[in-house]
Amino acid sequence: MQGQSQQQAYDRGITIFSPDGRLYQVEYAREAVKRGTASIGVKTDDGVVFAVDKRFRSPLMERESVEKMHKADDHIGIASAGHVADARQLIDFARRQAQVEQLRYGEPIGVETITKEVTDHIQQYTQVGGARPFGVALIIGGIEDGEPRLFETDPSGTSSEWQALAIGSGRSEMIEYLEENHQESMDLQGGIGLALETLAESVDGGLTPEGIGVATIDVETERFAELPDDEVDSYLDEYELFESDDEDTDE
């Protein structure tokens, strides 16, 4: 009984380490990320690709209200998994930092710099009483000095750089698929195909243009651009990833 009460004390205290060196609230925040719909990031020679699962709970919902993918600056995009409200706060913070960098130094912020600014902000919420960690993970990607770069942020405030990654529900299966199929020399179109194929690993029955979002930042223009539905539709058709319609037609 005493052990259980001690366990609950570590659960409630975000600033208190358990005897085995764990911060339980940070671990719970990671569980919130695992419950979120999937987001994919792929780095290619030609740029960065984002693909997100934008499934909505009701056909009455406006599709544009599902927030999973954002432009942080012209050359930087962010995709999220976990609590959308937490993601929105961090993305607004990232946008402010990008503007501060532009005003202070007269040049666009670097992808690594903005990632570290965000993770430093996240980390503060793991050691301040009266607050909780952010229950969201982010994929931050863009072009820096002519080179594509791709980072992940964790609720602990840790960042790591990737060639391709997945966050959210089904992460393990998607990472395994990326490890087996990612090629460093692939072009932007190949990256889009790989991102969609990986996203299909987390979605039962296939994909629809209305249920996903795809964006790219290419090296040539260094501009974040979301793909229109008709272009996404053509990719789904090319890679045979459309949602199956297996209705029983027997009379």
Summary of the structure (lengths in Angstrom):
residues: 251
radius of gyration: 19.4
end to end distance: 61.7
largest distance: 70.8
contacts: 838
relative contact order: 0.18
helix: 39%
strand: 24%
